[in-house]
Amino acid sequence: MKSTIRTYFILLFLFVPFSNAFADEYKDTIDIFKKAGASNAFFGENYGYAVFPTIGKGGIGIGGAYGSGKVYKDGKYMGNTDMYQLSLGLQLGGQAFSQIIFFQDARAFEQFTGGSFEFGAQASAVAITAGASATASTSGVSAGTSAGNKNADTVGNSYYRGMAIFTIAKGGLMYEASVAGQTFTYTPKK
């Protein structure tokens, strides 16, 4: 009986510190993007944004990715969003990254939150602790690098069709030459 109670207390103490960390994952991710050079300026000049603390991606020939996020307007939480991606082509491995999408104006915000929204083709390569990515999509073409979670320096850091996207590699290793598109769903807060 005493060993069972002791086990429960040990488990309780193990999980308590993590519960606070999970509660702040959106704030922490937003803070990381605010400290990153290229994405920092967009916090002062946006209509809203969607933030994804972690998107997981993996594949062997056929791949997929998923991440859940929150949408903000004027810094206030407006609803939830999910990102899905299916890719076909030469690919092997897995990666995790954080992503933020800035909306320049009401039109871009409404286009994204109108139900189902999709970006075009994407190609990326990520090393274990540092990554580089290049994106060709409806958001324009950009390239970037990241070292851990500390910085995200990108080229082409302006809005394209009312949106700007930034990613920060969190880890993983993925070799990829594939055609993929990100699809987003949105659910307003209740």
NORCORQUI-V462469 format. One record per residue. N is the residue number from 1. RES is the residue in one letter. SS is DSSP state (2 for helix, 1 for strand, 0 for the rest). Layout:
BEGIN
n=N res=RES ss=SS
n=N res=RES ss=SS
END
This chain:
BEGIN
n=1 res=M ss=0
n=2 res=K ss=2
n=3 res=S ss=2
n=4 res=T ss=2
n=5 res=I ss=2
n=6 res=R ss=2
n=7 res=T ss=2
n=8 res=Y ss=2
n=9 res=F ss=2
n=10 res=I ss=2
n=11 res=L ss=2
n=12 res=L ss=2
n=13 res=F ss=2
n=14 res=L ss=2
n=15 res=F ss=2
n=16 res=V ss=2
n=17 res=P ss=2
n=18 res=F ss=2
n=19 res=S ss=2
n=20 res=N ss=2
n=21 res=A ss=2
n=22 res=F ss=2
n=23 res=A ss=2
n=24 res=D ss=0
n=25 res=E ss=2
n=26 res=Y ss=2
n=27 res=K ss=2
n=28 res=D ss=2
n=29 res=T ss=2
n=30 res=I ss=2
n=31 res=D ss=2
n=32 res=I ss=2
n=33 res=F ss=2
n=34 res=K ss=2
n=35 res=K ss=2
n=36 res=A ss=0
n=37 res=G ss=2
n=38 res=A ss=2
n=39 res=S ss=2
n=40 res=N ss=2
n=41 res=A ss=2
n=42 res=F ss=2
n=43 res=F ss=2
n=44 res=G ss=0
n=45 res=E ss=0
n=46 res=N ss=0
n=47 res=Y ss=0
n=48 res=G ss=1
n=49 res=Y ss=1
n=50 res=A ss=1
n=51 res=V ss=1
n=52 res=F ss=1
n=53 res=P ss=1
n=54 res=T ss=1
n=55 res=I ss=1
n=56 res=G ss=1
n=57 res=K ss=1
n=58 res=G ss=1
n=59 res=G ss=1
n=60 res=I ss=1
n=61 res=G ss=1
n=62 res=I ss=1
n=63 res=G ss=1
n=64 res=G ss=1
n=65 res=A ss=1
n=66 res=Y ss=1
n=67 res=G ss=1
n=68 res=S ss=1
n=69 res=G ss=1
n=70 res=K ss=1
n=71 res=V ss=1
n=72 res=Y ss=1
n=73 res=K ss=1
n=74 res=D ss=0
n=75 res=G ss=0
n=76 res=K ss=1
n=77 res=Y ss=1
n=78 res=M ss=1
n=79 res=G ss=1
n=80 res=N ss=1
n=81 res=T ss=1
n=82 res=D ss=1
n=83 res=M ss=1
n=84 res=Y ss=1
n=85 res=Q ss=1
n=86 res=L ss=1
n=87 res=S ss=1
n=88 res=L ss=1
n=89 res=G ss=1
n=90 res=L ss=1
n=91 res=Q ss=1
n=92 res=L ss=1
n=93 res=G ss=1
n=94 res=G ss=1
n=95 res=Q ss=1
n=96 res=A ss=1
n=97 res=F ss=1
n=98 res=S ss=1
n=99 res=Q ss=1
n=100 res=I ss=1
n=101 res=I ss=1
n=102 res=F ss=1
n=103 res=F ss=1
n=104 res=Q ss=0
n=105 res=D ss=0
n=106 res=A ss=2
n=107 res=R ss=2
n=108 res=A ss=2
n=109 res=F ss=2
n=110 res=E ss=2
n=111 res=Q ss=2
n=112 res=F ss=2
n=113 res=T ss=2
n=114 res=G ss=0
n=115 res=G ss=0
n=116 res=S ss=1
n=117 res=F ss=1
n=118 res=E ss=1
n=119 res=F ss=1
n=120 res=G ss=1
n=121 res=A ss=1
n=122 res=Q ss=1
n=123 res=A ss=1
n=124 res=S ss=1
n=125 res=A ss=1
n=126 res=V ss=1
n=127 res=A ss=0
n=128 res=I ss=0
n=129 res=T ss=0
n=130 res=A ss=1
n=131 res=G ss=1
n=132 res=A ss=1
n=133 res=S ss=1
n=134 res=A ss=1
n=135 res=T ss=1
n=136 res=A ss=1
n=137 res=S ss=1
n=138 res=T ss=0
n=139 res=S ss=0
n=140 res=G ss=1
n=141 res=V ss=1
n=142 res=S ss=1
n=143 res=A ss=1
n=144 res=G ss=1
n=145 res=T ss=1
n=146 res=S ss=1
n=147 res=A ss=1
n=148 res=G ss=0
n=149 res=N ss=0
n=150 res=K ss=0
n=151 res=N ss=1
n=152 res=A ss=1
n=153 res=D ss=1
n=154 res=T ss=1
n=155 res=V ss=1
n=156 res=G ss=0
n=157 res=N ss=0
n=158 res=S ss=0
n=159 res=Y ss=0
n=160 res=Y ss=1
n=161 res=R ss=0
n=162 res=G ss=0
n=163 res=M ss=1
n=164 res=A ss=1
n=165 res=I ss=1
n=166 res=F ss=1
n=167 res=T ss=1
n=168 res=I ss=1
n=169 res=A ss=1
n=170 res=K ss=1
n=171 res=G ss=1
n=172 res=G ss=1
n=173 res=L ss=1
n=174 res=M ss=1
n=175 res=Y ss=1
n=176 res=E ss=1
n=177 res=A ss=1
n=178 res=S ss=1
n=179 res=V ss=1
n=180 res=A ss=1
n=181 res=G ss=1
n=182 res=Q ss=1
n=183 res=T ss=1
n=184 res=F ss=1
n=185 res=T ss=1
n=186 res=Y ss=1
n=187 res=T ss=1
n=188 res=P ss=1
n=189 res=K ss=0
n=190 res=K ss=0
END
